[in-house]
Amino acid sequence: MQIILIQDVNNLGGSNEVVTVKNGYARNFLIPKKFAVEASPSNLKQLEERLKQLKKKEDKMLAEINKVIAALQDGTLKIGAKTGTSGKIFGSVTNVQVARAIREQKGYEIDRRRIQLLDEIKELGTYKAKVDFGNGNETEVSLEIVSE
């Protein structure tokens, strides 16, 4: 029997996937537990429309991500830090400060957990940070640490 999965089911498939299972498994377990629906012509049409909407939404999100990546790669971010006389920073620069600098200088709100510093920043100078947007979309951001 062919069914359309509504949710991810272990060892069977992911959401919005058409799979073939035995009749008893579908009628006694998957359909009553709302894990799946029968693959009737009307349900297949609904699935097709739902996949089309998901694709459209994904394309729109990808265009927005590419716009943010282009803005982040354009120029360096200046981050101020309190320093001693030798140029050493009191403490270190963290991804929270990088996220704040992106918000203030580029105008984009990026979650601090998506930012990964490639080096530990304890002195003045230029550094790189990686911003991961998910689904293989990532970019490197140039940081310039200056004295406040």
Secondary structure, DSSP 8 states (H G I E B T S, - for coil): -EEEESS-BTTTB-TT-EEE--HHHIIIIITTTTSEEE--HHHHHHHHHHHHHHHHHHHHHHHHHHHHHHHHHSS-EEEEE-B-TTSEEEEEE-HHHHHHHHHHHT-----GGGEEESS-EEESEEEEEEEEEETTEEEEEEEEEEE-
